[in-house]
């Protein structure tokens, strides 16, 4: 009888241990994967949600306008893609592609499809060319030329700007469902005018047709000129809001939070040919801004 009771107690202990083990409890009732909740009942561990954003993509394609082409950073009125903030190879710039892939990797797995003079309407075609490469990251910087027109009336409307950006993003998503997109804000054109107008050479180059809606009659401070520049600036801010809103609809898109718009370009960061486009140093600053946001844990 004593043997039977001992055997029964032993069996009960084994069953109890098995139940406790299945519930994920330990001897101290501590913080194991199946730790008790406040109610005292065991709670199953919840898996961490899958992060849609990869902070270390293995290939990069750039689309956009003259800034991404390094226009006027090396020689007057010429592209200089080797100093591009997005895909450039020059060490002093330390482009996004070089930071992510290394110099050798950037040479093999980064592509620049930006075009000087491009507007938002040109973005779908650029994205179509970029999609052929199947990049893991696409960088976008476009919109300045939509505001830099012959007159304020010729600027791209906010509605058209939105539609064209939405179409571009949808086109990319159809071709590459998992490709990530980094969207840079449009720079503060009024600040660039304010900085560049102190240089006589820059103002002469502006007369060749660089952003006339903002830069024409650079020294004019009358009410009409001020109103014209304010109109351009308001349009740029509206474009940036569109970029932010449309990007927010896609879990694999990150807007820079107006970081480029807010960056205070000084004369060292402006081309010494036209005093409006970024210099090599300005390109380096853009690269640093982009890399910080691309690799951040949270957007």
N, C-alpha and C positions, 0 to 999 in steps of 0.2 A: 504494500500500500504506500509505504514511504517512497519506494522507488517510482511508483506511478506518479505521486505528487511531484517528485523531483523532475520526472520526465515532462510532466505537464507544465511546470514552471519554466523549464528550459525551452519548450516549444513556444510558450507565450512570449518569452524574452526575444526569441528569434523573430516571431511575427511582428512584435512591437518595433524591434530594430529595423525590420524591413520597411514598415510603414513610415517610421520617422525618416529613414533614408530616402524613401520615395518622395517625401514632402520636402526634402532638402534641408532638414534641420541638423544642427550639430549639437554637441554636448552642452555648449554654452548658450545656444539659441542666438548666435551672433549675426554677423552681416554677410552670410553666405548668399549665393544666388537666389535661394528660396527663402530669404529671411521673412519673419513675420511682419505683417503690417500692423497699424495701430490697433486694429480690432483683435489682434492675437491670432488671426488665421494666416496660414501660409500664403504668400503671394508669389506668383510666377515672375521670373525676371523678364523685363521687357527689352527686346532687342533694340539697339540704337537705330534710328531711321537712316536709311541710305542717303548719303550726301550726294546731291546731283552735281555739285561743283567740284571739279578736279583741280587742285592747286598746282599741279605739275604736269600740264599737257605736254605731249611729245612732238607737236608740230604746230606751226603758227602761220596763218595767212593774214595779211593786212589789206584793208580796203579803205578808201577815203579820198582825200584831196591833196593839195600841194604840201601841206604840213607833213603828211606821212611820206611824201616823196623827197623831203629834205630840200625843198625849193629855196634857192637863194642862201643856203647855208654855207656853200663852198665857193660858188662863183655867181656873178650877177645874172638874174633871169634864167637860171638853169636848175634842173633837178639834180639832187645829190643823194640818191637812195642809200648810199653806204653810211650816211649819218642819220638815217631814219630812226626815230624813237622806237618804232615797232619791230623792224627787221634789219636795221643797219648793222654793218660789220665793224665799224670803227670802234676801237677800244675805249676812246674817251667818252663815247656816248653810252656804251654798255646797254644796248637795246634790250627790249623785252625778250626777243628771241635768243639773244646771247645769254641773258640771265637765266632763262629757262632751260636752254638746250646746250649751252656751251658754244664756243666759237665754231667748232667743227660741226656740231649738230645743227646750228643755225644756218650754216652754209648749205647743208643738205636738206633741211626740213623746215625752211621758212620761205615765204614768197610774198612779194609786194605787188598788189594789183591796184594800188591807189593811182590816181591820175590828177595832175595839176589842172585846176579849173573845174574839177568835178563838183556836181551838186547832188542833192539827195536823189534826184531823178536818175542819176547815173549809177546808183548803188546796186540795183538788181543785176545789171550786167556784170559788174565787178564781182559780186557774190557768186554769180553763175560760173565765172572763170575760176574763182577760188575753190568752189565746191568740187571741181574736178580733182583737186589735190587731196581731198578728204582730210583737211586739217582738223586737229582736235580743238584749236582755238582760233577764232577770227577776231581781229581787232578792228574797230570802226571809229573813224574820226571824220565826220563830214557835217556840213551845215554852214560853214563860214561863207562859202560862195553863194549860198542861197540868200544871204543877207548882203553880201558884197556885190551889188548890182549897179547898173548905170544910174539908177535913181531908186528912191524908196518904193515907188509904185511898181517897180520891176522885181521886187523881192518875192521869193516863193511864199505863197500864202501858208499860214499855219495848218490849215486843213489839208492842203496838198502835201505838205511836208510830212504830216502824220500818216496819210494814206500811203505815201511812197515808202516810208520807213516800215510800216506794218507789212506791206507787200514784200519788202526785201527780207524781213525776218521770217515771214511765212515761207518764202521761197527757199531760204536756207534750211529751215526746219524740215521741209518736205524732202530735200536732198540729203540732209545730214541731221537726223533726229537727235543725236547726242553731242553734236559739236557745241562748244561753249562760245559765247560772244561777250567781248568786253567793249563797252561803248563809252568813248570819251566825250565830255561836254564840249560845246563850241566855245572857243576862247572869248574873253571879254574884249571885243573889238574897240570899244571906246577907250579902254585903258591903253591898248596898243597905239591908238592915235595919240593919246596924251603923252606917251613916252617917246614915240618916234618923231613928233613934230618939233622936238628940240634940236634935231639934226638936219642941217641944210641939204646934205647929200640925199638923205632919205626922202625928203619932201620933193626933190627933183625926180627921184625914181617913182614916187607916187603918181606924178603927173603922166607917167606912161600908161596908167590905167589900172593901178592896183587899188582895189576896193573903193571905187569912187563914191559910193553912197555914204561911206564914212570918212574917207580921206580927202575928198575934193575940197579945194579952198581950205587947206589945212590950218591956216592962221586966222580964218574968219571965226569971230566969236559973237556975231550978231544973233538976233533971236531966230532968224530963219535957219542959220547954220546949226545952232544949238538944237532946235527942234528936229532937224533932219537927223542929227547924230543920235538924239534920244529915241527917235523912231526906229533906227537901226538896232540900237541897244535893246529896246523893248522886244523887237522881233527875235533877237538872239536868245533872250531869256525865255521867250515862248517856245522856241525850238528846243531848248534844253529841257523844258518841262515835258514836251512831247517825248523826247528821248527817254527820259526817266519813266514816264507812264507806260509807254509801249514795252520797254525793256522789262518792266515789272510784271508783265503778263506771261513771261517765259522764265521758267525756273533755271534755265541754263544761260541766262543773260545777266550781266552785271553792268550797271551804270556807275560812273565814277563819282556820283554824288556832287557834281559841279566842281570837282577838284581842279580841272583845267581852267574852267571859267574863273574860279577864285584865285588861281595862281597869279601872283603879282610879278609879271615879266618886267625885268629891269633892262637897262641898255646892254648889259652883258649877255642877256638871254635873247636878244634880238639880232637878226641878221645885220651885219655892218654894210650890206649892200642896199637893203631896202628899209631897214628899221621897222619891220612889220612882221615878217615871218620869223620863226625861231632860228637862232644861231645854233652852232654845235652844242653850246652850253645849254641853250633852251631845249634842244632835242633831248639832251641828257636828263634834264629836269622832268620832261614829259615821260621818259622811260621809267624814271624812278617812281613817279606818281602811278603809272599804270601797273608796274610790277608789284607795288605795295598792295594795290587793290585786287589784282589777279590772285595773289598768293595769300590774301587774308582769309582767316577761318570763316568770318562772316562778311557779307557784302557791306 
